[in-house]
Amino acid sequence: MLGKYVISGGKRLKGTVKINGSKNAALPILAATVLNGSVNVLENCPQISDTKTAVDILRHLGCLVNKENKTLIINSASMTKTEIPRELVKKMRSSIIFMGPMLARFKKVTLYYPGGCELGKRPIDLHLSAFKKMGAQIEEIGDKIICSCEKLNGCEVNLTFPSVGATQNIILAAVFADGETVIKNCAMEPEIADLCDFLGKHGAVIEGGGTSRIKITGVKKLTPSRHKIIPDRIEAGTYLIMAAVSGGKITLENVDFRHISSLLDILSEMGCEIQKNSHSITLEMSKQLLNIPSIKTLPYPGIPTDMQPQLTVLCAAAKGVCEFEETIFENRTAHIPELIKMGADIKQKSDREFIVRGRNSLKGAEVYARDLRGGAALITAALSASGTTIVNNSSHIERGYENIVENLLKIGADITLKI
Ligand code: UD1
């Protein structure tokens, strides 16, 4: 928590940033490496604190993990344990994604409710009810969850909400289940398609990854495999907005523009010039940003909730008014009071709705990151603000952005991390 970024704003960002592998694709795939009981080679793994936590969990369970630059080699043959300790689960919400693969391979897993309520309630009822439908018994003692089964049976799961985590957990549990599992109204995020792609390379039989209906036909075993993690669309979107608010020009390499089309549409509508190539995007902003009337976060392919805080900053720097509605999480507004300290004009109508009135410039202040994307938004605001901003709690940002200081220095920002 203790690190802080000191940013002197108002510099025009100009240059090239290479986007890293996706955090939200890497984490479920790291959990999935327990399934094959053999070697997994994962290329393009982001070097961030969340992937380090996932590796700590794998090592705790008895896996051998080696690292060569951005490639992780995980051998899950030697796994011995089926319990993930409380302190590791509480470090990272997505440790819950170990449930499905552990249950599939060992028929037993013990872990804890993931900590914090940083964005709202974030229950796991959809995960647990699907496991029960597949034949698992679940015992809850305080915050401890003990999940076991004799075997898992394929079945039909109709999700009441297209939860990303529940979709991933059900796919992973179903890989070795008896018969077919069909998930209806499932999440369609690119990270789900990447998980299915990874599992398919191992010999899993999965149809429909990346669509709203996924069918998994259980198999008896998986083979070793090699996979390259897709680029991080949220990291890409964050740098695009940073360049836009600075009135700069940025080229992103190692990016897939199809994964951020809803965001690119907003940026173009607000006045940015965008060029898309097969693996790169260039954004140039040389005019006054103009607000669009409204932004509503939605499951993929809608506007990602993980871009909402950074988009708040974009709209605060634009001319005109934009009304926001956050439909995914009930309490994802911790960045707003901090942005108000920097002079932003934002009125909160409810936990999920707020109105941003754009102004020409924010001013430097001392602010506090309360969560990962909210923290990225504060850095974005600081880059466009006049004077110096201190963004406290760097550890939130380190969970999801590899080398953020080096990347920003390279494109002309004035930023230092003080520990
Ligand atoms: C994932 C992403 C996170 C992103 C989110 C939404 C990872 C590691 N995290 O989180 O960055 O912000 O998708 O795109 O990939 N819900 C239930 N019951 C459940 C599960 C979810 O009610 O059992 C609700 C949640 O409270 C929330 C909504 O569904 O309101 C979305 O959650 P979900 O899609 O599951 O998000 P995560 O998988 O936690």
Boltz pocket constraint, residues with backbone or C-beta under 6 A from the ligand:
constraints:
  - pocket:
      binder: B
      contacts: [[A, 23], [A, 24], [A, 25], [A, 27], [A, 93], [A, 94], [A, 121], [A, 122], [A, 123], [A, 124], [A, 125], [A, 126], [A, 127], [A, 128], [A, 161], [A, 162], [A, 163], [A, 164], [A, 165], [A, 166], [A, 187], [A, 191], [A, 305], [A, 306], [A, 327], [A, 328], [A, 329], [A, 330]]
      max_distance: 6.0
